[in-house]
Amino acid sequence: MVDFTHIDDQGRVRMVDVTAKPATERVAKAQARIAMRPDTFSKIHQHALPKGNVLETARIAGIMAAKQTSALIPMCHPLNLTHVQIDFFPEQDSRTIRIEALAKIAAPTGVEMEALTAAAVAALTIYDMCKAHDREMIISDILLLEKSGGQSGRWERKAI
């Protein structure tokens, strides 16, 4: 059986105690995708939607979400993030916007959940800002791309 760090030996949920762990630089990168109709894709890039600049609003939402991750995910430690970056990669052929979220910290625990939350909320924000025009958008592929730091060191997804 796999050991789960958030469950004690009696099966009770717990927050992992990181008190004795050294603070190291931790970085995590995650992604999300949102697919849409061709006209929605065009309107986003032409800034032609009534709610304003969709991608810049989604960037702000993703950064804010990363900072609030511990309020959303019960066993996450509240973290004092040192950097969060949200980037958008439009894929014209599939009418998809791939979102990458990067989170950094110097701490005794990782920032994977913060990066994942940032990517997911950025995608949700795009949906929210465009839903009056296109309710058929699809959010998918929310996943960790890479992480570094801490005892387990560097990890990178081999294929997507």
C-alpha positions as CSV (number, residue, x, y, z in Angstrom):
1,M,0.0,0.0,0.0
2,V,1.2,3.5,-0.8
3,D,2.0,5.8,2.1
4,F,-0.1,9.0,2.0
5,T,1.5,11.9,3.8
6,H,-1.8,13.4,4.8
7,I,-3.1,10.3,6.6
8,D,-1.6,9.2,9.9
9,D,-1.1,5.6,11.0
10,Q,-4.6,5.4,12.4
11,G,-6.2,6.6,9.1
12,R,-6.9,10.2,10.3
13,V,-6.4,13.1,8.0
14,R,-3.6,15.4,9.1
15,M,-1.6,18.4,7.9
16,V,2.0,17.3,7.3
17,D,4.4,18.7,9.9
18,V,7.2,20.4,8.0
19,T,8.7,22.2,11.0
20,A,12.0,20.3,10.9
21,K,12.4,20.5,7.1
22,P,14.9,23.0,5.8
23,A,13.7,25.8,3.6
24,T,14.8,25.3,0.0
25,E,14.0,26.9,-3.2
26,R,10.9,25.2,-4.6
27,V,9.5,25.7,-8.1
28,A,6.4,24.1,-9.8
29,K,4.9,24.6,-13.2
30,A,1.4,23.4,-14.1
31,Q,-0.9,23.8,-17.1
32,A,-4.5,23.9,-18.1
33,R,-6.2,24.1,-21.5
34,I,-9.4,25.7,-22.6
35,A,-10.8,24.9,-26.0
36,M,-13.5,27.1,-27.7
37,R,-15.3,27.9,-30.9
38,P,-13.2,29.6,-33.6
39,D,-15.1,32.9,-33.2
40,T,-14.5,33.0,-29.4
41,F,-10.8,32.3,-30.0
42,S,-10.7,35.3,-32.4
43,K,-12.6,37.6,-30.2
44,I,-10.3,36.9,-27.2
45,H,-7.2,37.8,-29.3
46,Q,-8.9,40.9,-30.8
47,H,-10.1,42.1,-27.4
48,A,-13.6,42.1,-28.8
49,L,-15.5,40.7,-25.9
50,P,-17.6,43.1,-23.7
51,K,-16.1,42.1,-20.4
52,G,-12.6,43.4,-21.3
53,N,-9.2,41.9,-21.8
54,V,-9.8,38.2,-21.1
55,L,-6.2,37.0,-20.8
56,E,-5.0,39.8,-18.6
57,T,-8.0,39.3,-16.3
58,A,-7.3,35.5,-16.2
59,R,-3.6,36.2,-15.5
60,I,-4.6,38.3,-12.4
61,A,-7.1,35.7,-11.3
62,G,-4.5,32.9,-11.6
63,I,-2.0,34.8,-9.5
64,M,-4.6,35.6,-6.8
65,A,-5.7,32.0,-6.8
66,A,-2.2,30.8,-6.2
67,K,-2.0,33.0,-3.1
68,Q,-5.3,31.6,-1.8
69,T,-4.6,27.9,-2.3
70,S,-4.5,27.0,1.4
71,A,-8.0,28.5,1.8
72,L,-9.3,26.1,-0.9
73,I,-7.4,22.9,-0.4
74,P,-7.8,21.7,3.2
75,M,-4.3,20.3,4.0
76,C,-2.2,22.8,2.1
77,H,0.1,25.0,4.1
78,P,-0.4,28.7,3.9
79,L,2.6,29.9,1.9
80,N,4.3,33.2,1.4
81,L,4.9,32.8,-2.4
82,T,7.9,34.7,-3.8
83,H,6.8,34.6,-7.5
84,V,3.8,33.5,-9.6
85,Q,3.7,33.7,-13.3
86,I,0.9,33.0,-15.7
87,D,1.6,32.6,-19.5
88,F,-0.8,31.9,-22.3
89,F,0.0,29.9,-25.5
90,P,-2.8,30.2,-28.1
91,E,-3.0,27.1,-30.4
92,Q,-4.8,28.3,-33.5
93,D,-5.4,24.9,-35.1
94,S,-7.2,23.5,-32.1
95,R,-8.7,26.9,-31.0
96,T,-7.2,26.1,-27.6
97,I,-5.4,28.3,-25.1
98,R,-2.8,26.5,-23.1
99,I,-2.2,28.1,-19.8
100,E,1.1,27.7,-17.9
101,A,1.4,28.7,-14.2
102,L,4.7,28.9,-12.4
103,A,5.0,29.2,-8.6
104,K,8.1,29.8,-6.6
105,I,9.0,29.9,-2.9
106,A,11.8,29.3,-0.5
107,A,10.2,27.1,2.1
108,P,10.1,23.6,3.7
109,T,7.2,22.5,1.5
110,G,6.4,22.5,-2.2
111,V,4.3,24.7,-4.4
112,E,2.7,22.2,-6.8
113,M,-0.9,22.8,-5.5
114,E,-0.4,26.6,-5.9
115,A,0.7,26.2,-9.6
116,L,-2.2,23.8,-10.3
117,T,-4.7,26.1,-8.7
118,A,-3.4,29.1,-10.6
119,A,-3.7,27.3,-13.9
120,A,-7.2,26.0,-13.2
121,V,-8.5,29.3,-12.0
122,A,-7.0,31.1,-15.0
123,A,-8.9,28.7,-17.2
124,L,-12.1,29.2,-15.2
125,T,-11.8,32.9,-15.6
126,I,-11.5,32.7,-19.3
127,Y,-14.7,30.6,-19.3
128,D,-16.4,33.1,-17.0
129,M,-15.5,36.0,-19.2
130,C,-16.6,34.3,-22.4
131,K,-19.5,32.2,-21.4
132,A,-22.2,34.6,-22.6
133,H,-20.7,34.2,-26.1
134,D,-19.7,30.5,-25.9
135,R,-21.0,28.0,-23.3
136,E,-19.4,25.1,-25.1
137,M,-15.8,25.8,-24.0
138,I,-14.0,22.8,-22.6
139,I,-11.4,23.0,-19.8
140,S,-9.0,20.1,-19.7
141,D,-5.5,18.8,-19.1
142,I,-4.9,20.4,-15.7
143,L,-1.7,18.8,-14.7
144,L,1.8,19.3,-13.2
145,L,4.5,19.8,-15.8
146,E,7.5,19.9,-13.5
147,K,8.7,20.6,-10.0
148,S,12.0,21.1,-8.3
149,G,13.4,21.5,-4.8
150,G,13.0,19.7,-1.6
151,Q,14.0,16.1,-0.7
152,S,12.6,14.6,-3.9
153,G,14.5,17.0,-6.1
154,R,13.6,17.6,-9.7
155,W,10.7,16.0,-11.5
156,E,9.6,16.6,-15.1
157,R,6.6,15.1,-17.0
158,K,8.0,13.0,-19.8
159,A,5.0,13.3,-22.2
160,I,1.7,15.1,-22.3
